[in-house]
Amino acid sequence: MTKETERKILELLQHYPESASAIMPALDLAQRANENYLPPAEVKQVANLLKMPESQAYGVATYYTLYHT
């Protein structure tokens, strides 16, 4: 994950009362930064930034068809 994408995700967190609430837009930012592909390593980094279990982030990423894992 680039520093720019990480910065955008951290900035996004300011708009949500709980960090886990930002999972979908954070995954979207990570996917857009990877040419519309969301690799497992990016999902893990998003989970770490949001301080949530990796399995929960991966569950969201694989459940919704808008994410290309």
C-alpha positions in Angstrom: 0.0 0.0 0.0 1.3 3.4 -0.9 1.7 6.1 1.7 -0.8 8.2 -0.2 -3.5 5.5 0.0 -2.6 5.0 3.7 -3.0 8.7 4.3 -6.4 8.8 2.5 -7.7 5.9 4.7 -6.5 7.5 7.9 -8.1 10.7 6.8 -11.3 8.8 6.0 -11.4 7.5 9.6 -12.1 11.0 10.8 -15.6 10.8 9.3 -16.7 7.7 11.2 -17.5 7.2 14.9 -15.8 3.8 14.9 -13.0 2.7 12.7 -14.7 -0.5 11.6 -17.5 1.6 10.1 -15.0 2.8 7.4 -14.2 -0.7 6.1 -16.1 -0.5 2.8 -14.7 2.9 1.7 -11.3 2.0 2.9 -11.3 -1.2 0.8 -12.5 0.8 -2.1 -9.6 3.2 -1.8 -7.2 0.3 -1.6 -8.7 -1.4 -4.6 -8.7 1.8 -6.7 -4.9 2.2 -5.9 -4.3 -1.3 -7.3 -5.9 -1.0 -10.7 -9.3 -2.3 -9.6 -7.8 -5.4 -7.8 -7.8 -6.0 -4.1 -5.0 -8.4 -3.2 -5.1 -10.1 0.2 -2.1 -8.1 1.4 -4.0 -4.9 0.9 -7.0 -6.3 2.8 -4.6 -7.1 5.7 -3.2 -3.6 5.7 -6.6 -2.1 5.7 -7.6 -4.3 8.7 -4.5 -3.2 10.5 -5.2 0.5 9.8 -8.7 0.1 11.0 -7.6 -1.9 14.1 -10.0 -4.8 13.2 -9.5 -8.5 12.7 -8.1 -9.4 9.3 -10.8 -12.1 9.0 -13.5 -9.5 9.4 -12.0 -7.3 6.7 -11.5 -10.3 4.4 -15.1 -11.3 5.0 -16.3 -8.0 3.8 -14.0 -8.0 0.8 -15.1 -11.4 -0.4 -18.8 -11.0 0.4 -19.5 -8.0 -1.8 -19.1 -8.3 -5.5 -17.8 -4.8 -5.9 -14.4 -5.9 -4.6 -12.2 -7.9 -6.9 -10.1 -10.2 -4.7 
